[in-house]
Amino acid sequence: RGRPRPARGGGGGWGGGGVGAALVHNPGYAELAALCALLGGAMQLALAPALGFVMNFVPHPVISGFTSAGGLIIAMSQLEHLTGIPIRKDRLQVTTPPPPPPPPPPPTPPRPTPPHPPNPPPHPPPP
């Protein structure tokens, strides 16, 4: 709270805002960004046929899970706009599991039984 935060231009959040601020302060930024985008696309086009065989070794459940996770991330990012409830994106919201229950109390030792009274003496024989 006490330290200064970096300035954000435009929209803020996770993206978009910094580009506008960089364009204002650095006129050559747009050309560099366009060059990086074109080079990245050219590398993808050049390497896709050569490295596409790697996907043959990735199992279908992994590809399906990756695709499903991407869909969930996109859907969850739109919840804020759908519901109108603001969602903070500047920190990771992790829920921790509840603490384990306390251990059961130790068993109570058995109560000692009182000693049995001694056997009475045998009766004298009848007269």
ROGU-289971 format. One record per atom (N, C-alpha, C): residue number from 1; atom name; z, y, x. Coordinates in Angstrom, 3 decimals. Example, Ala and Ser with C-alpha at 12.3 -4.5 7.8 and 13.67 -1.06 7.14 Angstrom:
<1; N; <7.800; -5.690; 13.190>>
<1; CA; <7.800; -4.500; 12.300>>
<1; C; <7.800; -3.300; 13.200>>
<2; N; <7.080; -2.250; 12.850>>
<2; CA; <7.140; -1.060; 13.670>>
<2; C; <7.870; 0.030; 12.900>>
//
This chain:
<1; N; <0.000; -1.195; 0.816>>
<1; CA; <0.000; 0.000; 0.000>>
<1; C; <0.000; 1.248; 0.852>>
<2; N; <0.657; 1.208; 1.982>>
<2; CA; <0.759; 2.392; 2.800>>
<2; C; <-0.463; 2.632; 3.669>>
<3; N; <-1.245; 1.586; 3.938>>
<3; CA; <-2.390; 1.789; 4.822>>
<3; C; <-3.606; 2.247; 4.019>>
<4; N; <-4.477; 3.029; 4.628>>
<4; CA; <-5.648; 3.514; 3.893>>
<4; C; <-6.647; 2.387; 3.656>>
<5; N; <-7.313; 2.451; 2.540>>
<5; CA; <-8.316; 1.446; 2.189>>
<5; C; <-9.691; 1.974; 2.557>>
<6; N; <-10.627; 1.085; 2.877>>
<6; CA; <-11.975; 1.553; 3.206>>
<6; C; <-12.623; 2.206; 1.989>>
<7; N; <-13.429; 3.213; 2.254>>
<7; CA; <-14.094; 3.924; 1.163>>
<7; C; <-15.175; 3.045; 0.561>>
<8; N; <-15.304; 3.109; -0.729>>
<8; CA; <-16.341; 2.369; -1.431>>
<8; C; <-17.226; 3.363; -2.151>>
<9; N; <-18.499; 3.146; -2.025>>
<9; CA; <-19.420; 3.985; -2.777>>
<9; C; <-19.956; 3.222; -3.966>>
<10; N; <-20.282; 3.877; -5.012>>
<10; CA; <-20.911; 3.220; -6.157>>
<10; C; <-19.923; 2.418; -6.976>>
<11; N; <-20.308; 1.163; -7.259>>
<11; CA; <-19.579; 0.349; -8.207>>
<11; C; <-18.277; -0.229; -7.713>>
<12; N; <-18.081; -0.440; -6.427>>
<12; CA; <-16.870; -1.075; -5.952>>
<12; C; <-16.915; -2.555; -6.264>>
<13; N; <-15.772; -3.181; -6.319>>
<13; CA; <-15.739; -4.612; -6.591>>
<13; C; <-16.189; -5.408; -5.386>>
<14; N; <-16.903; -6.506; -5.635>>
<14; CA; <-17.303; -7.394; -4.557>>
<14; C; <-18.641; -7.045; -3.973>>
<15; N; <-19.392; -6.194; -4.573>>
<15; CA; <-20.701; -5.902; -4.009>>
<15; C; <-21.328; -4.704; -4.673>>
<16; N; <-22.371; -4.229; -4.076>>
<16; CA; <-23.123; -3.145; -4.680>>
<16; C; <-22.716; -1.781; -4.187>>
<17; N; <-21.430; -1.512; -4.113>>
<17; CA; <-20.983; -0.169; -3.787>>
<17; C; <-21.217; 0.224; -2.346>>
<18; N; <-21.024; -0.713; -1.428>>
<18; CA; <-21.153; -0.400; -0.019>>
<18; C; <-22.569; -0.060; 0.398>>
<19; N; <-23.554; -0.603; -0.290>>
<19; CA; <-24.954; -0.352; 0.074>>
<19; C; <-25.295; 1.111; -0.160>>
<20; N; <-24.871; 1.657; -1.285>>
<20; CA; <-25.170; 3.059; -1.567>>
<20; C; <-24.533; 3.982; -0.551>>
<21; N; <-23.294; 3.689; -0.155>>
<21; CA; <-22.623; 4.524; 0.834>>
<21; C; <-23.308; 4.414; 2.187>>
<22; N; <-23.779; 3.217; 2.543>>
<22; CA; <-24.444; 3.047; 3.832>>
<22; C; <-25.789; 3.765; 3.844>>
<23; N; <-26.491; 3.811; 2.724>>
<23; CA; <-27.780; 4.502; 2.677>>
<23; C; <-27.615; 6.002; 2.866>>
<24; N; <-26.505; 6.537; 2.360>>
<24; CA; <-26.276; 7.971; 2.494>>
<24; C; <-25.998; 8.330; 3.948>>
<25; N; <-25.215; 7.494; 4.635>>
<25; CA; <-24.792; 7.817; 5.987>>
<25; C; <-25.748; 7.317; 7.066>>
<26; N; <-26.629; 6.383; 6.756>>
<26; CA; <-27.523; 5.812; 7.752>>
<26; C; <-28.921; 5.688; 7.155>>
<27; N; <-29.815; 6.620; 7.435>>
<27; CA; <-31.137; 6.576; 6.812>>
<27; C; <-31.950; 5.341; 7.214>>
<28; N; <-31.715; 4.741; 8.387>>
<28; CA; <-32.485; 3.573; 8.799>>
<28; C; <-31.983; 2.271; 8.216>>
<29; N; <-30.934; 2.333; 7.416>>
<29; CA; <-30.342; 1.121; 6.850>>
<29; C; <-31.298; 0.427; 5.899>>
<30; N; <-32.029; 1.155; 5.093>>
<30; CA; <-32.931; 0.534; 4.119>>
<30; C; <-34.018; -0.263; 4.822>>
<31; N; <-34.562; 0.271; 5.906>>
<31; CA; <-35.602; -0.452; 6.626>>
<31; C; <-35.040; -1.719; 7.258>>
<32; N; <-33.829; -1.641; 7.822>>
<32; CA; <-33.213; -2.828; 8.413>>
<32; C; <-32.903; -3.889; 7.359>>
<33; N; <-32.429; -3.452; 6.211>>
<33; CA; <-32.130; -4.400; 5.140>>
<33; C; <-33.402; -5.086; 4.658>>
<34; N; <-34.493; -4.336; 4.505>>
<34; CA; <-35.758; -4.924; 4.071>>
<34; C; <-36.291; -5.890; 5.127>>
<35; N; <-36.169; -5.530; 6.402>>
<35; CA; <-36.633; -6.402; 7.472>>
<35; C; <-35.838; -7.705; 7.501>>
<36; N; <-34.523; -7.617; 7.331>>
<36; CA; <-33.688; -8.829; 7.299>>
<36; C; <-34.062; -9.721; 6.117>>
<37; N; <-34.319; -9.126; 4.967>>
<37; CA; <-34.704; -9.913; 3.801>>
<37; C; <-36.039; -10.608; 4.027>>
<38; N; <-36.997; -9.896; 4.589>>
<38; CA; <-38.313; -10.501; 4.839>>
<38; C; <-38.219; -11.605; 5.891>>
<39; N; <-37.459; -11.380; 6.956>>
<39; CA; <-37.313; -12.414; 7.976>>
<39; C; <-36.579; -13.640; 7.436>>
<40; N; <-35.576; -13.417; 6.626>>
<40; CA; <-34.873; -14.550; 6.018>>
<40; C; <-35.781; -15.363; 5.121>>
<41; N; <-36.594; -14.697; 4.318>>
<41; CA; <-37.547; -15.411; 3.464>>
<41; C; <-38.588; -16.153; 4.277>>
<42; N; <-39.078; -15.532; 5.372>>
<42; CA; <-40.073; -16.198; 6.214>>
<42; C; <-39.473; -17.440; 6.876>>
<43; N; <-38.202; -17.348; 7.312>>
<43; CA; <-37.564; -18.517; 7.916>>
<43; C; <-37.396; -19.639; 6.902>>
<44; N; <-37.061; -19.299; 5.672>>
<44; CA; <-36.927; -20.329; 4.643>>
<44; C; <-38.261; -21.000; 4.376>>
<45; N; <-39.321; -20.212; 4.280>>
<45; CA; <-40.646; -20.793; 4.036>>
<45; C; <-41.099; -21.662; 5.202>>
<46; N; <-40.789; -21.260; 6.418>>
<46; CA; <-41.236; -22.017; 7.584>>
<46; C; <-40.425; -23.297; 7.778>>
<47; N; <-39.133; -23.254; 7.512>>
<47; CA; <-38.284; -24.402; 7.796>>
<47; C; <-38.095; -25.347; 6.616>>
<48; N; <-38.441; -24.935; 5.415>>
<48; CA; <-38.234; -25.787; 4.244>>
<48; C; <-39.002; -27.103; 4.358>>
<49; N; <-40.291; -27.109; 4.725>>
<49; CA; <-40.974; -28.408; 4.818>>
<49; C; <-40.405; -29.278; 5.943>>
<50; N; <-39.976; -28.675; 7.024>>
<50; CA; <-39.491; -29.459; 8.152>>
<50; C; <-38.089; -30.028; 7.899>>
<51; N; <-37.248; -29.304; 7.182>>
<51; CA; <-35.866; -29.744; 6.977>>
<51; C; <-35.588; -30.244; 5.566>>
<52; N; <-36.602; -30.272; 4.726>>
<52; CA; <-36.392; -30.735; 3.353>>
<52; C; <-35.987; -32.193; 3.264>>
<53; N; <-36.362; -33.010; 4.273>>
<53; CA; <-36.018; -34.426; 4.234>>
<53; C; <-34.509; -34.658; 4.309>>
<54; N; <-33.758; -33.670; 4.774>>
<54; CA; <-32.304; -33.825; 4.876>>
<54; C; <-31.700; -34.041; 3.497>>
<55; N; <-32.297; -33.448; 2.486>>
<55; CA; <-31.765; -33.596; 1.122>>
<55; C; <-31.882; -35.023; 0.623>>
<56; N; <-32.732; -35.832; 1.247>>
<56; CA; <-32.826; -37.241; 0.846>>
<56; C; <-31.548; -37.988; 1.187>>
<57; N; <-30.772; -37.491; 2.132>>
<57; CA; <-29.547; -38.171; 2.539>>
<57; C; <-28.310; -37.670; 1.791>>
<58; N; <-28.471; -36.667; 0.965>>
<58; CA; <-27.348; -36.143; 0.176>>
<58; C; <-27.309; -36.904; -1.147>>
<59; N; <-26.185; -37.545; -1.482>>
<59; CA; <-26.120; -38.320; -2.728>>
<59; C; <-26.244; -37.433; -3.964>>
<60; N; <-26.741; -38.055; -5.028>>
<60; CA; <-26.957; -37.316; -6.282>>
<60; C; <-25.665; -36.713; -6.827>>
<61; N; <-24.503; -37.399; -6.800>>
<61; CA; <-23.273; -36.756; -7.308>>
<61; C; <-22.915; -35.473; -6.561>>
<62; N; <-23.219; -35.410; -5.266>>
<62; CA; <-22.918; -34.193; -4.508>>
<62; C; <-23.808; -33.052; -4.978>>
<63; N; <-25.086; -33.331; -5.159>>
<63; CA; <-26.014; -32.296; -5.627>>
<63; C; <-25.639; -31.857; -7.036>>
<64; N; <-25.291; -32.827; -7.888>>
<64; CA; <-24.909; -32.500; -9.259>>
<64; C; <-23.632; -31.657; -9.285>>
<65; N; <-22.640; -32.009; -8.460>>
<65; CA; <-21.396; -31.235; -8.410>>
<65; C; <-21.628; -29.831; -7.888>>
<66; N; <-22.484; -29.701; -6.885>>
<66; CA; <-22.798; -28.378; -6.340>>
<66; C; <-23.452; -27.506; -7.410>>
<67; N; <-24.396; -28.080; -8.141>>
<67; CA; <-25.091; -27.325; -9.190>>
<67; C; <-24.123; -26.954; -10.316>>
<68; N; <-23.273; -27.907; -10.711>>
<68; CA; <-22.305; -27.622; -11.779>>
<68; C; <-21.319; -26.541; -11.357>>
<69; N; <-20.864; -26.591; -10.107>>
<69; CA; <-19.926; -25.573; -9.624>>
<69; C; <-20.575; -24.198; -9.630>>
<70; N; <-21.843; -24.140; -9.234>>
<70; CA; <-22.543; -22.848; -9.281>>
<70; C; <-22.628; -22.309; -10.694>>
<71; N; <-22.916; -23.199; -11.656>>
<71; CA; <-22.963; -22.769; -13.048>>
<71; C; <-21.618; -22.281; -13.549>>
<72; N; <-20.549; -22.981; -13.157>>
<72; CA; <-19.215; -22.546; -13.573>>
<72; C; <-18.846; -21.196; -12.965>>
<73; N; <-19.192; -20.995; -11.715>>
<73; CA; <-18.878; -19.710; -11.081>>
<73; C; <-19.613; -18.579; -11.780>>
<74; N; <-20.877; -18.792; -12.096>>
<74; CA; <-21.647; -17.759; -12.799>>
<74; C; <-21.053; -17.503; -14.178>>
<75; N; <-20.723; -18.574; -14.907>>
<75; CA; <-20.157; -18.401; -16.254>>
<75; C; <-18.813; -17.675; -16.190>>
<76; N; <-17.969; -18.037; -15.229>>
<76; CA; <-16.666; -17.382; -15.134>>
<76; C; <-16.793; -15.923; -14.718>>
<77; N; <-17.831; -15.600; -13.942>>
<77; CA; <-18.005; -14.203; -13.553>>
<77; C; <-18.424; -13.342; -14.737>>
<78; N; <-18.955; -13.964; -15.771>>
<78; CA; <-19.380; -13.201; -16.944>>
<78; C; <-18.297; -13.100; -18.014>>
<79; N; <-17.176; -13.807; -17.836>>
<79; CA; <-16.106; -13.758; -18.835>>
<79; C; <-15.564; -12.347; -19.020>>
<80; N; <-15.477; -11.602; -17.942>>
<80; CA; <-14.965; -10.238; -18.035>>
<80; C; <-15.836; -9.394; -18.966>>
<81; N; <-17.142; -9.559; -18.859>>
<81; CA; <-18.062; -8.769; -19.691>>
<81; C; <-18.096; -9.290; -21.128>>
<82; N; <-17.881; -10.585; -21.288>>
<82; CA; <-17.917; -11.180; -22.622>>
<82; C; <-16.673; -10.824; -23.426>>
<83; N; <-15.498; -10.871; -22.768>>
<83; CA; <-14.248; -10.635; -23.491>>
<83; C; <-13.773; -9.187; -23.410>>
<84; N; <-14.224; -8.447; -22.406>>
<84; CA; <-13.764; -7.075; -22.243>>
<84; C; <-12.414; -6.971; -21.553>>
<85; N; <-11.870; -8.111; -21.121>>
<85; CA; <-10.589; -8.117; -20.429>>
<85; C; <-10.858; -7.956; -18.935>>
<86; N; <-10.266; -6.959; -18.282>>
<86; CA; <-10.526; -6.790; -16.844>>
<86; C; <-9.913; -7.941; -16.045>>
<87; N; <-10.676; -8.440; -15.095>>
<87; CA; <-10.233; -9.533; -14.231>>
<87; C; <-10.226; -9.022; -12.802>>
<88; N; <-9.076; -9.132; -12.128>>
<88; CA; <-8.986; -8.666; -10.746>>
<88; C; <-9.713; -9.638; -9.827>>
<89; N; <-10.519; -9.078; -8.927>>
<89; CA; <-11.259; -9.909; -7.989>>
<89; C; <-10.879; -9.605; -6.546>>
<90; N; <-9.851; -8.796; -6.338>>
<90; CA; <-9.506; -8.412; -4.973>>
<90; C; <-8.470; -9.337; -4.340>>
<91; N; <-8.028; -10.348; -5.062>>
<91; CA; <-7.095; -11.304; -4.476>>
<91; C; <-7.315; -12.666; -5.129>>
<92; N; <-6.937; -13.679; -4.403>>
<92; CA; <-7.076; -15.033; -4.891>>
<92; C; <-5.909; -15.340; -5.809>>
<93; N; <-6.209; -15.813; -6.999>>
<93; CA; <-5.165; -16.123; -7.956>>
<93; C; <-4.969; -17.638; -7.942>>
<94; N; <-3.908; -18.060; -7.306>>
<94; CA; <-3.630; -19.476; -7.171>>
<94; C; <-2.368; -19.795; -7.942>>
<95; N; <-2.428; -20.840; -8.710>>
<95; CA; <-1.231; -21.295; -9.388>>
<95; C; <-0.684; -22.474; -8.615>>
<96; N; <0.596; -22.463; -8.397>>
<96; CA; <1.212; -23.547; -7.661>>
<96; C; <1.784; -24.554; -8.642>>
<97; N; <1.790; -25.817; -8.271>>
<97; CA; <2.364; -26.805; -9.193>>
<97; C; <3.864; -26.596; -9.326>>
<98; N; <4.416; -27.035; -10.435>>
<98; CA; <5.867; -26.860; -10.616>>
<98; C; <6.609; -27.695; -9.577>>
<99; N; <7.829; -27.290; -9.246>>
<99; CA; <8.591; -28.062; -8.262>>
<99; C; <8.912; -29.445; -8.803>>
<100; N; <9.086; -30.410; -7.925>>
<100; CA; <9.405; -31.763; -8.419>>
<100; C; <10.779; -31.779; -9.068>>
<101; N; <10.990; -32.701; -9.979>>
<101; CA; <12.305; -32.762; -10.628>>
<101; C; <13.366; -33.172; -9.609>>
<102; N; <14.605; -32.784; -9.856>>
<102; CA; <15.670; -33.162; -8.912>>
<102; C; <15.848; -34.677; -8.908>>
<103; N; <16.323; -35.219; -7.804>>
<103; CA; <16.509; -36.670; -7.761>>
<103; C; <17.621; -37.089; -8.723>>
<104; N; <17.544; -38.310; -9.187>>
<104; CA; <18.600; -38.749; -10.127>>
<104; C; <19.935; -38.852; -9.385>>
<105; N; <21.023; -38.688; -10.116>>
<105; CA; <22.336; -38.786; -9.452>>
<105; C; <22.557; -40.208; -8.939>>
<106; N; <23.351; -40.360; -7.899>>
<106; CA; <23.602; -41.716; -7.386>>
<106; C; <24.365; -42.534; -8.416>>
<107; N; <24.145; -43.829; -8.400>>
<107; CA; <24.862; -44.649; -9.398>>
<107; C; <26.363; -44.624; -9.134>>
<108; N; <27.101; -44.668; -10.207>>
<108; CA; <28.565; -44.658; -10.067>>
<108; C; <29.026; -46.056; -9.689>>
<109; N; <29.985; -46.162; -8.784>>
<109; CA; <30.451; -47.507; -8.409>>
<109; C; <31.193; -48.151; -9.575>>
<110; N; <31.168; -49.466; -9.644>>
<110; CA; <31.885; -50.117; -10.763>>
<110; C; <33.390; -49.877; -10.653>>
<111; N; <34.013; -49.786; -11.795>>
<111; CA; <35.459; -49.563; -11.821>>
<111; C; <36.164; -50.850; -11.405>>
<112; N; <37.162; -50.704; -10.570>>
<112; CA; <37.862; -51.946; -10.180>>
<112; C; <38.609; -52.536; -11.368>>
<113; N; <38.547; -53.807; -11.459>>
<113; CA; <39.252; -54.469; -12.569>>
<113; C; <40.704; -54.686; -12.160>>
<114; N; <41.632; -54.534; -13.098>>
<114; CA; <43.050; -54.761; -12.744>>
<114; C; <43.268; -56.242; -12.414>>
<115; N; <44.183; -56.500; -11.532>>
<115; CA; <44.423; -57.919; -11.204>>
<115; C; <44.955; -58.681; -12.419>>
<116; N; <44.548; -59.913; -12.461>>
<116; CA; <45.022; -60.749; -13.580>>
<116; C; <46.502; -61.062; -13.373>>
<117; N; <47.256; -61.126; -14.456>>
<117; CA; <48.674; -61.520; -14.290>>
<117; C; <48.747; -62.981; -13.797>>
<118; N; <49.732; -63.274; -13.052>>
<118; CA; <49.823; -64.666; -12.583>>
<118; C; <49.979; -65.630; -13.754>>
<119; N; <49.561; -66.820; -13.509>>
<119; CA; <49.675; -67.842; -14.571>>
<119; C; <51.166; -68.086; -14.849>>
<120; N; <51.509; -68.212; -16.104>>
<120; CA; <52.930; -68.487; -16.397>>
<120; C; <53.304; -69.904; -15.874>>
<121; N; <54.551; -70.070; -15.581>>
<121; CA; <54.945; -71.406; -15.115>>
<121; C; <54.718; -72.447; -16.208>>
<122; N; <54.419; -73.644; -15.814>>
<122; CA; <54.213; -74.671; -16.854>>
<122; C; <55.493; -74.907; -17.676>>
<123; N; <55.278; -75.242; -18.873>>
<123; CA; <56.436; -75.509; -19.760>>
<123; C; <57.149; -76.796; -19.284>>
<124; N; <58.441; -76.759; -19.394>>
<124; CA; <59.122; -78.036; -19.041>>
<124; C; <58.744; -79.132; -20.040>>
<125; N; <58.787; -80.303; -19.615>>
<125; CA; <58.425; -81.376; -20.566>>
<125; C; <59.429; -81.426; -21.741>>
<126; N; <58.992; -81.823; -22.851>>
<126; CA; <59.905; -81.861; -24.002>>
<126; C; <61.033; -82.935; -23.784>>
<127; N; <62.223; -82.742; -24.304>>
<127; CA; <63.315; -83.700; -24.077>>
<127; C; <63.209; -84.960; -24.898>>
//
